[in-house]
Amino acid sequence: MGAVTTVLEVVFWSCVVLLAYAQVGYPLLLVALARLKRSRWATPSAAAATGDGLPSVSLIVAAYDEGAVIAAKVSNALGLDYPRDLLEVIVASDGSADGTVSEARRTGADVVLDLPRGGKIRAQDSAVAQARGDVLAFSDANSTWEPGALRTLVAAFEDEKVGYACGQVQFVAQGGTNQEGLYWRYEMALRTLESKLGSITAGNGAIYATRRDSYLNVDPVMGHDLSFPFNMVKRGWRAVYVPAAKATEKMVPSIEGEFARKRRMMSHAWPIVLRGGLLSPRGYPPLYALMIVSHRVLRYAAPFVHLVALLASAVLAATSMLYAVALALQVALLVAAMLAGRVRFKPLLVARYYVLTTASVAAGLWDHLRHGTPAGWEPADGTR
C-alpha cells in the first residue's frame, strides 16, 4: 500500500506542476526570456504602415448564410484606409441559401463566388485561386476592422521572413455571463510575448493575412487559426501577432454558448494535433518547440490532467490532511461552477467559465473520435 501511495503522490504533484506551469509558469518564462533576450524581431506598428510601395491585397470573406451581416462586412472592407486600386474584396459563399450572394454583390464586393457547400476552408481555397493580390487577407463575416487595420497588418510583411500575420480581435460584450474577455486578454499577452521572441502558436479568424507564396492548402476540417502558424514555422517563415491591427466581433452572450463554440472549435483542432503535424518536432527551432508544448499540448491536455489530479487526491485524501484539502479545493471549484448557473456572481462565473471551457477540449475530442469532424461551420448563436 505504501508503494501505491507513493506512486499516487508522484502522479498528483506531477499534475499540479503541469497545470501550474501551463497557466502561470509559462507566461512568467516568456517574460523572463523577453527580458534576457533583446529580440531582433521588430513589431509592426501603425507608423510602419504609412510608407509607399504597398502590395496589392485580396481580402477574402468566407460566408455561410451570412445575409444578415455580409453587407455591413463588405462596406467595412471597402471603407478601409487602403488604396482602392490595390484592394480586391472577395466573398466566397459556402452554399448559402439566405441571400448572402445577392447582398454581397449589391454592396459592391469585387468578386462573389457562389460555391456548393464544402466548408470554410475549401471556400477560402477557392477564393485564393481567384485572387489577384500579392497578400491574402482573411476575415470573418461578422468582424469589423478599424480603418487602418489592413495597412498595419500588411506592414508585417516588410520583414521578408514573415509569412503569416494575425491582428487583434476585441470581443464586444452584449451583457450576459460569458467571461471570454478575461481569458482573451491573457491569451493576447502570451501571443505578444511569443511574437517578440519568434512566432505565435495560434491565430484567429477575424483578422489575419499571408503572403501568396506562403499560403497553405490544408485538410478541410483543419482551420487556419491553428494549422497555419506552426506550419509556417516548419517551412522557414515567421508567424507574428500585430496587436495594432484591430478588429471587433460580438462575444457569445453566455458561458454555455461559449462552451458550445469552443467544443466545435476543438473538434477541428484535434485532427491538427493528432494527425496534422503539430506534435512532430521536425522543423521547429528549440524555443518554438517549447512554446508548442507549453501553450498548445499542455493546454489541450488540461482536462485530462485535472481529472487525474482529482482521482489521485480522492484516493490520497484518507492518508493526509494535505490531500483532503486539495480534494476539497477541487470539489469547491466544481460546486462554484454549478452554482454560477443560478447565481450571477463574478467569481462563480469565472469558475464556471474555466470549468466549461476546459471541459470543451475533452468534449471536442469526444466528438471527433465518435463521428469525425464535419468540414462545415455554423455561426455561433448571438454573434451576428
BALOBA-1460 file (C-alpha; in Angstrom, 3 decimals):
// residues 384
<rec num="1" residu="m" x="0.000" y="0.000" z="0.000"/>
<rec num="2" residu="g" x="2.889" y="2.326" z="0.736"/>
<rec num="3" residu="a" x="4.247" y="1.918" z="-2.795"/>
<rec num="4" residu="v" x="0.828" y="2.670" z="-4.279"/>
<rec num="5" residu="t" x="0.534" y="5.787" z="-2.124"/>
<rec num="6" residu="t" x="3.941" y="6.982" z="-3.268"/>
<rec num="7" residu="v" x="3.035" y="6.490" z="-6.921"/>
<rec num="8" residu="l" x="-0.242" y="8.377" z="-6.450"/>
<rec num="9" residu="e" x="1.592" y="11.216" z="-4.718"/>
<rec num="10" residu="v" x="4.026" y="11.478" z="-7.619"/>
<rec num="11" residu="v" x="1.108" y="11.451" z="-10.068"/>
<rec num="12" residu="f" x="-0.814" y="14.115" z="-8.123"/>
<rec num="13" residu="w" x="2.098" y="16.514" z="-7.757"/>
<rec num="14" residu="s" x="3.120" y="15.996" z="-11.381"/>
<rec num="15" residu="c" x="-0.388" y="17.075" z="-12.378"/>
<rec num="16" residu="v" x="-0.204" y="20.111" z="-10.108"/>
<rec num="17" residu="v" x="3.150" y="21.144" z="-11.556"/>
<rec num="18" residu="l" x="1.927" y="20.719" z="-15.152"/>
<rec num="19" residu="l" x="-1.231" y="22.753" z="-14.551"/>
<rec num="20" residu="a" x="0.618" y="25.477" z="-12.664"/>
<rec num="21" residu="y" x="3.296" y="25.697" z="-15.332"/>
<rec num="22" residu="a" x="0.785" y="25.863" z="-18.192"/>
<rec num="23" residu="q" x="-1.263" y="28.647" z="-16.582"/>
<rec num="24" residu="v" x="1.345" y="30.658" z="-14.667"/>
<rec num="25" residu="g" x="4.842" y="29.295" z="-15.163"/>
<rec num="26" residu="y" x="4.853" y="29.559" z="-18.962"/>
<rec num="27" residu="p" x="3.820" y="33.242" z="-19.040"/>
<rec num="28" residu="l" x="6.489" y="34.033" z="-16.447"/>
<rec num="29" residu="l" x="9.062" y="32.120" z="-18.502"/>
<rec num="30" residu="l" x="8.176" y="34.151" z="-21.604"/>
<rec num="31" residu="v" x="8.524" y="37.394" z="-19.650"/>
<rec num="32" residu="a" x="11.926" y="36.297" z="-18.371"/>
<rec num="33" residu="l" x="13.115" y="35.267" z="-21.847"/>
<rec num="34" residu="a" x="11.912" y="38.546" z="-23.336"/>
<rec num="35" residu="r" x="13.941" y="40.479" z="-20.758"/>
<rec num="36" residu="l" x="17.041" y="38.355" z="-21.164"/>
<rec num="37" residu="k" x="16.984" y="38.301" z="-24.934"/>
<rec num="38" residu="r" x="16.673" y="41.623" z="-26.691"/>
<rec num="39" residu="s" x="14.533" y="40.497" z="-29.599"/>
<rec num="40" residu="r" x="15.896" y="41.087" z="-33.075"/>
<rec num="41" residu="w" x="12.359" y="40.941" z="-34.415"/>
<rec num="42" residu="a" x="10.628" y="44.284" z="-34.972"/>
<rec num="43" residu="t" x="6.966" y="44.540" z="-34.020"/>
<rec num="44" residu="p" x="4.958" y="46.064" z="-36.893"/>
<rec num="45" residu="s" x="3.221" y="49.280" z="-35.919"/>
<rec num="46" residu="a" x="0.701" y="51.660" z="-37.397"/>
<rec num="47" residu="a" x="3.526" y="54.066" z="-38.234"/>
<rec num="48" residu="a" x="5.277" y="51.436" z="-40.314"/>
<rec num="49" residu="a" x="2.184" y="51.071" z="-42.497"/>
<rec num="50" residu="t" x="2.234" y="54.597" z="-43.932"/>
<rec num="51" residu="g" x="5.028" y="54.144" z="-46.426"/>
<rec num="52" residu="d" x="4.848" y="53.873" z="-50.207"/>
<rec num="53" residu="g" x="5.069" y="50.688" z="-52.215"/>
<rec num="54" residu="l" x="2.049" y="48.981" z="-50.675"/>
<rec num="55" residu="p" x="1.348" y="45.488" z="-52.034"/>
<rec num="56" residu="s" x="-1.905" y="44.537" z="-53.706"/>
<rec num="57" residu="v" x="-4.241" y="42.752" z="-51.284"/>
<rec num="58" residu="s" x="-7.147" y="40.365" z="-51.743"/>
<rec num="59" residu="l" x="-9.407" y="40.489" z="-48.679"/>
<rec num="60" residu="i" x="-11.324" y="37.205" z="-48.507"/>
<rec num="61" residu="v" x="-14.503" y="36.595" z="-46.528"/>
<rec num="62" residu="a" x="-15.810" y="33.018" z="-46.450"/>
<rec num="63" residu="a" x="-19.519" y="33.125" z="-45.623"/>
<rec num="64" residu="y" x="-22.259" y="30.624" z="-44.910"/>
<rec num="65" residu="d" x="-25.765" y="32.079" z="-44.536"/>
<rec num="66" residu="e" x="-24.402" y="35.485" z="-43.504"/>
<rec num="67" residu="g" x="-27.104" y="37.526" z="-45.218"/>
<rec num="68" residu="a" x="-27.760" y="39.494" z="-42.035"/>
<rec num="69" residu="v" x="-24.199" y="40.848" z="-41.784"/>
<rec num="70" residu="i" x="-22.462" y="40.449" z="-45.155"/>
<rec num="71" residu="a" x="-23.497" y="43.871" z="-46.499"/>
<rec num="72" residu="a" x="-22.009" y="45.591" z="-43.454"/>
<rec num="73" residu="k" x="-18.856" y="43.481" z="-43.818"/>
<rec num="74" residu="v" x="-18.360" y="44.369" z="-47.476"/>
<rec num="75" residu="s" x="-18.962" y="48.052" z="-46.726"/>
<rec num="76" residu="n" x="-16.429" y="47.884" z="-43.901"/>
<rec num="77" residu="a" x="-13.861" y="46.264" z="-46.214"/>
<rec num="78" residu="l" x="-14.386" y="48.813" z="-48.990"/>
<rec num="79" residu="g" x="-14.060" y="51.650" z="-46.459"/>
<rec num="80" residu="l" x="-10.628" y="50.617" z="-45.200"/>
<rec num="81" residu="d" x="-7.760" y="53.086" z="-45.457"/>
<rec num="82" residu="y" x="-6.077" y="51.293" z="-48.342"/>
<rec num="83" residu="p" x="-5.704" y="52.344" z="-51.999"/>
<rec num="84" residu="r" x="-8.812" y="51.119" z="-53.794"/>
<rec num="85" residu="d" x="-6.852" y="50.060" z="-56.876"/>
<rec num="86" residu="l" x="-4.719" y="47.792" z="-54.677"/>
<rec num="87" residu="l" x="-7.624" y="46.214" z="-52.753"/>
<rec num="88" residu="e" x="-9.767" y="43.351" z="-54.002"/>
<rec num="89" residu="v" x="-12.718" y="42.242" z="-51.849"/>
<rec num="90" residu="i" x="-13.795" y="38.636" z="-52.379"/>
<rec num="91" residu="v" x="-16.818" y="36.986" z="-50.784"/>
<rec num="92" residu="a" x="-16.834" y="33.188" z="-51.053"/>
<rec num="93" residu="s" x="-20.312" y="31.885" z="-50.252"/>
<rec num="94" residu="d" x="-20.167" y="28.326" z="-48.923"/>
<rec num="95" residu="g" x="-23.548" y="27.088" z="-50.148"/>
<rec num="96" residu="s" x="-25.523" y="29.978" z="-48.624"/>
<rec num="97" residu="a" x="-29.281" y="29.927" z="-49.130"/>
<rec num="98" residu="d" x="-30.290" y="33.166" z="-47.411"/>
<rec num="99" residu="g" x="-29.358" y="35.983" z="-49.764"/>
<rec num="100" residu="t" x="-25.671" y="36.209" z="-48.854"/>
<rec num="101" residu="v" x="-24.625" y="36.176" z="-52.514"/>
<rec num="102" residu="s" x="-27.070" y="38.849" z="-53.681"/>
<rec num="103" residu="e" x="-26.280" y="41.108" z="-50.701"/>
<rec num="104" residu="a" x="-22.523" y="40.815" z="-51.303"/>
<rec num="105" residu="r" x="-22.988" y="41.721" z="-54.963"/>
<rec num="106" residu="r" x="-25.347" y="44.580" z="-54.179"/>
<rec num="107" residu="t" x="-22.920" y="46.102" z="-51.685"/>
<rec num="108" residu="g" x="-20.045" y="46.112" z="-54.184"/>
<rec num="109" residu="a" x="-17.742" y="43.161" z="-53.494"/>
<rec num="110" residu="d" x="-15.283" y="42.814" z="-56.381"/>
<rec num="111" residu="v" x="-15.694" y="39.050" z="-56.656"/>
<rec num="112" residu="v" x="-18.546" y="36.942" z="-55.290"/>
<rec num="113" residu="l" x="-18.242" y="33.167" z="-55.521"/>
<rec num="114" residu="d" x="-21.457" y="31.142" z="-55.222"/>
<rec num="115" residu="l" x="-19.970" y="27.791" z="-54.222"/>
<rec num="116" residu="p" x="-21.550" y="24.459" z="-53.275"/>
<rec num="117" residu="r" x="-21.354" y="23.595" z="-49.567"/>
<rec num="118" residu="g" x="-17.863" y="22.327" z="-48.863"/>
<rec num="119" residu="g" x="-16.804" y="24.037" z="-45.637"/>
<rec num="120" residu="k" x="-14.983" y="27.245" z="-44.784"/>
<rec num="121" residu="i" x="-11.506" y="26.031" z="-45.745"/>
<rec num="122" residu="r" x="-12.498" y="24.958" z="-49.255"/>
<rec num="123" residu="a" x="-14.366" y="28.246" z="-49.749"/>
<rec num="124" residu="q" x="-11.179" y="30.093" z="-48.776"/>
<rec num="125" residu="d" x="-9.102" y="27.907" z="-51.119"/>
<rec num="126" residu="s" x="-11.483" y="28.695" z="-53.987"/>
<rec num="127" residu="a" x="-11.207" y="32.405" z="-53.258"/>
<rec num="128" residu="v" x="-7.406" y="32.211" z="-53.177"/>
<rec num="129" residu="a" x="-7.443" y="30.525" z="-56.605"/>
<rec num="130" residu="q" x="-9.363" y="33.545" z="-57.957"/>
<rec num="131" residu="a" x="-7.462" y="36.221" z="-56.013"/>
<rec num="132" residu="r" x="-5.105" y="38.678" z="-57.703"/>
<rec num="133" residu="g" x="-3.420" y="40.159" z="-54.630"/>
<rec num="134" residu="d" x="0.192" y="39.653" z="-53.572"/>
<rec num="135" residu="v" x="-1.074" y="39.471" z="-49.972"/>
<rec num="136" residu="l" x="-4.081" y="37.368" z="-48.985"/>
<rec num="137" residu="a" x="-6.055" y="38.771" z="-46.056"/>
<rec num="138" residu="f" x="-8.895" y="36.917" z="-44.351"/>
<rec num="139" residu="s" x="-11.760" y="37.916" z="-42.106"/>
<rec num="140" residu="d" x="-14.992" y="36.584" z="-40.624"/>
<rec num="141" residu="a" x="-18.282" y="37.937" z="-41.949"/>
<rec num="142" residu="n" x="-19.205" y="39.322" z="-38.517"/>
<rec num="143" residu="s" x="-15.879" y="41.085" z="-37.902"/>
<rec num="144" residu="t" x="-15.436" y="44.837" z="-38.211"/>
<rec num="145" residu="w" x="-11.943" y="46.148" z="-38.975"/>
<rec num="146" residu="e" x="-10.674" y="49.535" z="-37.861"/>
<rec num="147" residu="p" x="-9.921" y="51.819" z="-40.856"/>
<rec num="148" residu="g" x="-6.140" y="51.459" z="-40.594"/>
<rec num="149" residu="a" x="-6.118" y="47.745" z="-39.729"/>
<rec num="150" residu="l" x="-5.214" y="46.474" z="-43.198"/>
<rec num="151" residu="r" x="-2.276" y="48.864" z="-43.642"/>
<rec num="152" residu="t" x="-0.967" y="47.887" z="-40.227"/>
<rec num="153" residu="l" x="-1.387" y="44.167" z="-40.849"/>
<rec num="154" residu="v" x="0.286" y="44.338" z="-44.263"/>
<rec num="155" residu="a" x="3.248" y="46.246" z="-42.781"/>
<rec num="156" residu="a" x="4.315" y="42.996" z="-41.090"/>
<rec num="157" residu="f" x="5.357" y="41.655" z="-44.489"/>
<rec num="158" residu="e" x="8.061" y="44.288" z="-44.803"/>
<rec num="159" residu="d" x="10.046" y="41.646" z="-42.918"/>
<rec num="160" residu="e" x="10.803" y="39.114" z="-45.642"/>
<rec num="161" residu="k" x="10.790" y="36.292" z="-43.090"/>
<rec num="162" residu="v" x="7.137" y="36.850" z="-42.119"/>
<rec num="163" residu="g" x="4.711" y="34.514" z="-43.864"/>
<rec num="164" residu="y" x="1.670" y="34.955" z="-41.605"/>
<rec num="165" residu="a" x="0.410" y="37.944" z="-39.633"/>
<rec num="166" residu="c" x="-2.515" y="37.927" z="-37.223"/>
<rec num="167" residu="g" x="-4.210" y="41.039" z="-35.862"/>
<rec num="168" residu="q" x="-6.025" y="41.647" z="-32.607"/>
<rec num="169" residu="v" x="-9.713" y="40.842" z="-32.299"/>
<rec num="170" residu="q" x="-11.551" y="42.581" z="-29.478"/>
<rec num="171" residu="f" x="-14.775" y="40.941" z="-28.319"/>
<rec num="172" residu="v" x="-17.707" y="43.244" z="-27.713"/>
<rec num="173" residu="a" x="-19.757" y="42.113" z="-24.725"/>
<rec num="174" residu="q" x="-23.547" y="42.035" z="-25.051"/>
<rec num="175" residu="g" x="-24.162" y="41.613" z="-21.339"/>
<rec num="176" residu="g" x="-24.761" y="38.003" z="-20.401"/>
<rec num="177" residu="t" x="-22.467" y="35.693" z="-18.452"/>
<rec num="178" residu="n" x="-19.547" y="34.941" z="-20.751"/>
<rec num="179" residu="q" x="-16.102" y="35.655" z="-19.246"/>
<rec num="180" residu="e" x="-14.212" y="35.260" z="-22.522"/>
<rec num="181" residu="g" x="-12.840" y="38.797" z="-22.319"/>
<rec num="182" residu="l" x="-10.774" y="37.937" z="-19.241"/>
<rec num="183" residu="y" x="-9.279" y="34.853" z="-20.894"/>
<rec num="184" residu="w" x="-8.724" y="36.645" z="-24.197"/>
<rec num="185" residu="r" x="-6.637" y="39.407" z="-22.597"/>
<rec num="186" residu="y" x="-4.465" y="36.708" z="-21.022"/>
<rec num="187" residu="e" x="-4.162" y="34.911" z="-24.363"/>
<rec num="188" residu="m" x="-3.210" y="38.096" z="-26.237"/>
<rec num="189" residu="a" x="-0.494" y="38.853" z="-23.684"/>
<rec num="190" residu="l" x="1.009" y="35.420" z="-24.375"/>
<rec num="191" residu="r" x="0.858" y="35.963" z="-28.136"/>
<rec num="192" residu="t" x="2.583" y="39.313" z="-27.811"/>
<rec num="193" residu="l" x="5.481" y="37.698" z="-25.971"/>
<rec num="194" residu="e" x="5.658" y="34.709" z="-28.333"/>
<rec num="195" residu="s" x="5.707" y="37.004" z="-31.360"/>
<rec num="196" residu="k" x="8.520" y="39.125" z="-29.901"/>
<rec num="197" residu="l" x="10.565" y="36.003" z="-29.248"/>
<rec num="198" residu="g" x="9.909" y="34.393" z="-32.632"/>
<rec num="199" residu="s" x="6.475" y="33.155" z="-33.729"/>
<rec num="200" residu="i" x="2.988" y="32.674" z="-32.315"/>
<rec num="201" residu="t" x="1.439" y="29.226" z="-31.862"/>
<rec num="202" residu="a" x="-2.119" y="30.119" z="-32.979"/>
<rec num="203" residu="g" x="-4.049" y="32.925" z="-34.632"/>
<rec num="204" residu="n" x="-7.685" y="33.926" z="-35.033"/>
<rec num="205" residu="g" x="-10.141" y="34.001" z="-37.910"/>
<rec num="206" residu="a" x="-11.244" y="37.612" z="-37.550"/>
<rec num="207" residu="i" x="-8.134" y="39.316" z="-38.931"/>
<rec num="208" residu="y" x="-5.063" y="37.662" z="-40.449"/>
<rec num="209" residu="a" x="-3.061" y="37.587" z="-43.677"/>
<rec num="210" residu="t" x="-0.456" y="35.556" z="-45.518"/>
<rec num="211" residu="r" x="1.848" y="36.086" z="-48.422"/>
<rec num="212" residu="r" x="0.547" y="34.406" z="-51.563"/>
<rec num="213" residu="d" x="3.729" y="32.316" z="-51.591"/>
<rec num="214" residu="s" x="3.211" y="31.113" z="-48.018"/>
<rec num="215" residu="y" x="-0.495" y="30.203" z="-48.261"/>
<rec num="216" residu="l" x="-1.197" y="26.548" z="-47.468"/>
<rec num="217" residu="n" x="-3.951" y="24.231" z="-48.659"/>
<rec num="218" residu="v" x="-4.884" y="22.211" z="-45.587"/>
<rec num="219" residu="d" x="-7.377" y="19.451" z="-44.832"/>
<rec num="220" residu="p" x="-10.911" y="20.958" z="-44.945"/>
<rec num="221" residu="v" x="-11.583" y="20.025" z="-41.311"/>
<rec num="222" residu="m" x="-8.437" y="21.810" z="-40.104"/>
<rec num="223" residu="g" x="-8.935" y="25.536" z="-39.546"/>
<rec num="224" residu="h" x="-6.292" y="28.111" z="-40.427"/>
<rec num="225" residu="d" x="-6.158" y="29.503" z="-36.866"/>
<rec num="226" residu="l" x="-4.177" y="26.564" z="-35.510"/>
<rec num="227" residu="s" x="-2.784" y="24.887" z="-38.636"/>
<rec num="228" residu="f" x="-1.153" y="27.915" z="-40.276"/>
<rec num="229" residu="p" x="1.271" y="29.289" z="-37.623"/>
<rec num="230" residu="f" x="3.192" y="26.105" z="-36.810"/>
<rec num="231" residu="n" x="3.236" y="25.007" z="-40.455"/>
<rec num="232" residu="m" x="4.655" y="28.390" z="-41.418"/>
<rec num="233" residu="v" x="7.474" y="27.901" z="-38.910"/>
<rec num="234" residu="k" x="8.175" y="24.404" z="-40.229"/>
<rec num="235" residu="r" x="8.583" y="25.942" z="-43.698"/>
<rec num="236" residu="g" x="11.009" y="28.624" z="-42.557"/>
<rec num="237" residu="w" x="8.549" y="31.530" z="-42.177"/>
<rec num="238" residu="r" x="7.648" y="33.550" z="-39.101"/>
<rec num="239" residu="a" x="4.076" y="33.808" z="-37.828"/>
<rec num="240" residu="v" x="3.595" y="37.107" z="-35.993"/>
<rec num="241" residu="y" x="0.987" y="38.909" z="-33.914"/>
<rec num="242" residu="v" x="0.243" y="42.535" z="-34.841"/>
<rec num="243" residu="p" x="-1.838" y="43.987" z="-31.971"/>
<rec num="244" residu="a" x="-2.148" y="47.396" z="-33.632"/>
<rec num="245" residu="a" x="-4.207" y="45.827" z="-36.442"/>
<rec num="246" residu="k" x="-7.592" y="45.698" z="-34.726"/>
<rec num="247" residu="a" x="-10.979" y="44.171" z="-35.413"/>
<rec num="248" residu="t" x="-14.080" y="43.658" z="-33.296"/>
<rec num="249" residu="e" x="-16.612" y="40.844" z="-33.029"/>
<rec num="250" residu="k" x="-19.669" y="40.239" z="-30.890"/>
<rec num="251" residu="m" x="-18.991" y="37.913" z="-27.976"/>
<rec num="252" residu="v" x="-21.118" y="34.827" z="-27.431"/>
<rec num="253" residu="p" x="-23.514" y="36.032" z="-24.706"/>
<rec num="254" residu="s" x="-23.475" y="33.037" z="-22.357"/>
<rec num="255" residu="i" x="-20.837" y="30.760" z="-20.883"/>
<rec num="256" residu="e" x="-22.857" y="27.801" z="-22.140"/>
<rec num="257" residu="g" x="-22.757" y="29.258" z="-25.645"/>
<rec num="258" residu="e" x="-19.001" y="29.742" z="-25.320"/>
<rec num="259" residu="f" x="-18.695" y="26.085" z="-24.293"/>
<rec num="260" residu="a" x="-20.550" y="25.049" z="-27.459"/>
<rec num="261" residu="r" x="-18.357" y="27.330" z="-29.608"/>
<rec num="262" residu="k" x="-15.114" y="26.051" z="-28.128"/>
<rec num="263" residu="r" x="-16.329" y="22.449" z="-28.337"/>
<rec num="264" residu="r" x="-16.901" y="22.925" z="-32.058"/>
<rec num="265" residu="m" x="-13.504" y="24.636" z="-32.445"/>
<rec num="266" residu="m" x="-11.739" y="21.817" z="-30.615"/>
<rec num="267" residu="s" x="-13.368" y="19.194" z="-32.845"/>
<rec num="268" residu="h" x="-11.466" y="20.954" z="-35.660"/>
<rec num="269" residu="a" x="-8.300" y="21.393" z="-33.597"/>
<rec num="270" residu="w" x="-7.872" y="17.771" z="-32.539"/>
<rec num="271" residu="p" x="-7.283" y="16.479" z="-36.113"/>
<rec num="272" residu="i" x="-4.446" y="19.005" z="-36.367"/>
<rec num="273" residu="v" x="-2.986" y="17.774" z="-33.084"/>
<rec num="274" residu="l" x="-3.421" y="14.048" z="-33.790"/>
<rec num="275" residu="r" x="-2.527" y="13.837" z="-37.476"/>
<rec num="276" residu="g" x="-1.839" y="17.331" z="-38.767"/>
<rec num="277" residu="g" x="1.816" y="17.572" z="-37.763"/>
<rec num="278" residu="l" x="1.594" y="19.830" z="-34.709"/>
<rec num="279" residu="l" x="3.131" y="17.169" z="-32.444"/>
<rec num="280" residu="s" x="6.020" y="16.450" z="-34.810"/>
<rec num="281" residu="p" x="9.115" y="18.422" z="-33.732"/>
<rec num="282" residu="r" x="10.600" y="18.303" z="-37.219"/>
<rec num="283" residu="g" x="11.209" y="21.838" z="-38.435"/>
<rec num="284" residu="y" x="10.723" y="23.529" z="-35.042"/>
<rec num="285" residu="p" x="13.513" y="25.681" z="-33.585"/>
<rec num="286" residu="p" x="14.084" y="24.673" z="-29.920"/>
<rec num="287" residu="l" x="12.335" y="27.723" z="-28.434"/>
<rec num="288" residu="y" x="9.302" y="27.301" z="-30.684"/>
<rec num="289" residu="a" x="9.090" y="23.606" z="-29.784"/>
<rec num="290" residu="l" x="8.947" y="24.677" z="-26.127"/>
<rec num="291" residu="m" x="6.147" y="27.122" z="-26.989"/>
<rec num="292" residu="i" x="4.134" y="24.428" z="-28.747"/>
<rec num="293" residu="v" x="4.437" y="22.060" z="-25.786"/>
<rec num="294" residu="s" x="3.715" y="24.778" z="-23.227"/>
<rec num="295" residu="h" x="0.930" y="26.704" z="-24.957"/>
<rec num="296" residu="r" x="-0.746" y="24.020" z="-27.067"/>
<rec num="297" residu="v" x="-0.015" y="20.485" z="-25.871"/>
<rec num="298" residu="l" x="-0.417" y="21.228" z="-22.160"/>
<rec num="299" residu="r" x="-3.497" y="23.400" z="-22.849"/>
<rec num="300" residu="y" x="-5.189" y="20.539" z="-24.680"/>
<rec num="301" residu="a" x="-4.099" y="18.015" z="-22.041"/>
<rec num="302" residu="a" x="-5.550" y="20.139" z="-19.201"/>
<rec num="303" residu="p" x="-8.962" y="18.412" z="-18.784"/>
<rec num="304" residu="f" x="-7.311" y="15.018" z="-18.535"/>
<rec num="305" residu="v" x="-4.635" y="16.269" z="-16.144"/>
<rec num="306" residu="h" x="-7.375" y="17.806" z="-13.969"/>
<rec num="307" residu="l" x="-9.265" y="14.517" z="-13.913"/>
<rec num="308" residu="v" x="-6.184" y="12.523" z="-12.927"/>
<rec num="309" residu="a" x="-5.387" y="15.026" z="-10.156"/>
<rec num="310" residu="l" x="-8.949" y="14.796" z="-8.845"/>
<rec num="311" residu="l" x="-8.928" y="10.999" z="-8.779"/>
<rec num="312" residu="a" x="-5.473" y="10.824" z="-7.184"/>
<rec num="313" residu="s" x="-6.378" y="13.301" z="-4.447"/>
<rec num="314" residu="a" x="-9.652" y="11.447" z="-3.797"/>
<rec num="315" residu="v" x="-7.693" y="8.270" z="-3.048"/>
<rec num="316" residu="l" x="-4.997" y="10.093" z="-1.067"/>
<rec num="317" residu="a" x="-7.454" y="12.160" z="0.999"/>
<rec num="318" residu="a" x="-7.681" y="9.441" z="3.649"/>
<rec num="319" residu="t" x="-3.906" y="9.383" z="4.119"/>
<rec num="320" residu="s" x="-3.180" y="13.070" z="4.774"/>
<rec num="321" residu="m" x="-4.917" y="16.341" z="5.614"/>
<rec num="322" residu="l" x="-2.958" y="17.953" z="2.760"/>
<rec num="323" residu="y" x="-4.643" y="15.771" z="0.173"/>
<rec num="324" residu="a" x="-8.021" y="16.158" z="1.859"/>
<rec num="325" residu="v" x="-7.672" y="19.930" z="1.474"/>
<rec num="326" residu="a" x="-6.549" y="19.510" z="-2.135"/>
<rec num="327" residu="l" x="-9.614" y="17.397" z="-2.845"/>
<rec num="328" residu="a" x="-11.865" y="19.921" z="-1.117"/>
<rec num="329" residu="l" x="-10.477" y="22.769" z="-3.234"/>
<rec num="330" residu="q" x="-11.107" y="20.893" z="-6.459"/>
<rec num="331" residu="v" x="-14.634" y="19.986" z="-5.407"/>
<rec num="332" residu="a" x="-15.221" y="23.615" z="-4.405"/>
<rec num="333" residu="l" x="-14.263" y="24.732" z="-7.909"/>
<rec num="334" residu="l" x="-16.796" y="22.334" z="-9.411"/>
<rec num="335" residu="v" x="-19.503" y="23.406" z="-6.956"/>
<rec num="336" residu="a" x="-18.793" y="27.075" z="-7.702"/>
<rec num="337" residu="a" x="-19.139" y="26.345" z="-11.422"/>
<rec num="338" residu="m" x="-22.511" y="24.666" z="-10.839"/>
<rec num="339" residu="l" x="-23.772" y="27.482" z="-8.603"/>
<rec num="340" residu="a" x="-22.929" y="30.041" z="-11.289"/>
<rec num="341" residu="g" x="-25.681" y="28.505" z="-13.380"/>
<rec num="342" residu="r" x="-28.147" y="30.073" z="-10.924"/>
<rec num="343" residu="v" x="-26.261" y="32.965" z="-9.286"/>
<rec num="344" residu="r" x="-24.618" y="35.732" z="-11.340"/>
<rec num="345" residu="f" x="-21.633" y="36.411" z="-9.096"/>
<rec num="346" residu="k" x="-18.325" y="37.259" z="-10.803"/>
<rec num="347" residu="p" x="-16.060" y="34.723" z="-9.011"/>
<rec num="348" residu="l" x="-18.630" y="31.973" z="-9.604"/>
<rec num="349" residu="l" x="-18.954" y="32.940" z="-13.268"/>
<rec num="350" residu="v" x="-15.174" y="32.824" z="-13.701"/>
<rec num="351" residu="a" x="-15.138" y="29.353" z="-12.115"/>
<rec num="352" residu="r" x="-17.923" y="28.186" z="-14.444"/>
<rec num="353" residu="y" x="-16.143" y="29.630" z="-17.463"/>
<rec num="354" residu="y" x="-12.905" y="27.855" z="-16.551"/>
<rec num="355" residu="v" x="-14.568" y="24.501" z="-15.890"/>
<rec num="356" residu="l" x="-16.733" y="24.523" z="-19.018"/>
<rec num="357" residu="t" x="-14.082" y="25.801" z="-21.414"/>
<rec num="358" residu="t" x="-11.596" y="23.270" z="-20.053"/>
<rec num="359" residu="a" x="-14.221" y="20.547" z="-20.469"/>
<rec num="360" residu="s" x="-14.858" y="21.723" z="-24.045"/>
<rec num="361" residu="v" x="-11.394" y="20.489" z="-25.009"/>
<rec num="362" residu="a" x="-12.315" y="16.934" z="-23.991"/>
<rec num="363" residu="a" x="-15.795" y="17.273" z="-25.478"/>
<rec num="364" residu="g" x="-14.295" y="18.301" z="-28.816"/>
<rec num="365" residu="l" x="-12.053" y="15.238" z="-28.779"/>
<rec num="366" residu="w" x="-15.046" y="13.033" z="-27.964"/>
<rec num="367" residu="d" x="-16.986" y="14.492" z="-30.887"/>
<rec num="368" residu="h" x="-14.070" y="13.981" z="-33.270"/>
<rec num="369" residu="l" x="-13.422" y="10.387" z="-32.224"/>
<rec num="370" residu="r" x="-17.115" y="9.453" z="-32.135"/>
<rec num="371" residu="h" x="-18.308" y="10.732" z="-35.502"/>
<rec num="372" residu="g" x="-15.467" y="12.662" z="-37.107"/>
<rec num="373" residu="t" x="-15.325" y="16.387" z="-37.783"/>
<rec num="374" residu="p" x="-17.512" y="17.935" z="-40.496"/>
<rec num="375" residu="a" x="-15.904" y="20.442" z="-42.835"/>
<rec num="376" residu="g" x="-18.828" y="22.844" z="-42.472"/>
<rec num="377" residu="w" x="-19.056" y="25.534" z="-39.787"/>
<rec num="378" residu="e" x="-22.125" y="27.070" z="-38.189"/>
<rec num="379" residu="p" x="-22.226" y="30.655" z="-36.835"/>
<rec num="380" residu="a" x="-22.196" y="30.788" z="-33.034"/>
<rec num="381" residu="d" x="-25.511" y="31.894" z="-31.532"/>
<rec num="382" residu="g" x="-25.677" y="35.555" z="-30.545"/>
<rec num="383" residu="t" x="-22.613" y="36.678" z="-32.538"/>
<rec num="384" residu="r" x="-24.472" y="38.113" z="-35.555"/>
